[in-house]
Amino acid sequence: MPAFKVIKKDKETDARTGEIKTLHGIVNTPCFMPVATLG
């Protein structure tokens, strides 16, 4: 049951930082998540 919570938001650009809570733990955003495909 993932949930997203905004921690801080920039008033000029609407950029934001936050955290995603999952059953496996918390992921702070923004984050770099490499994704690869075969082919």
Legacy VTK file of the C-alpha trace (Angstrom):
# vtk DataFile Version 3.0
C-alpha trace
ASCII
DATASET POLYDATA
POINTS 39 float
0.000 0.000 0.000
2.319 2.813 -1.217
1.717 6.343 0.038
3.373 9.617 -1.038
3.990 12.497 1.369
5.294 15.922 0.283
8.071 17.128 2.600
9.003 20.453 0.961
7.656 22.396 -2.045
9.247 25.289 -3.964
6.851 28.227 -4.407
8.415 29.444 -7.674
8.771 26.196 -9.628
6.450 23.732 -7.844
9.433 21.375 -7.476
9.019 19.134 -4.459
10.741 16.606 -2.264
8.928 13.848 -0.508
8.871 10.260 0.590
7.157 7.150 -0.665
6.217 4.654 2.036
5.981 1.004 1.012
5.766 -2.262 2.903
9.542 -2.617 2.380
10.530 0.824 3.682
10.725 4.510 2.780
12.124 5.962 -0.467
13.088 9.639 -0.387
12.336 11.573 -3.582
13.633 12.760 -5.928
15.837 9.713 -6.386
17.715 8.071 -9.230
16.218 4.691 -10.117
18.000 3.041 -13.015
15.733 0.888 -15.153
16.990 -1.475 -17.820
15.244 -3.421 -20.545
16.406 -6.432 -22.483
17.042 -5.866 -26.164
LINES 1 40
39 0 1 2 3 4 5 6 7 8 9 10 11 12 13 14 15 16 17 18 19 20 21 22 23 24 25 26 27 28 29 30 31 32 33 34 35 36 37 38
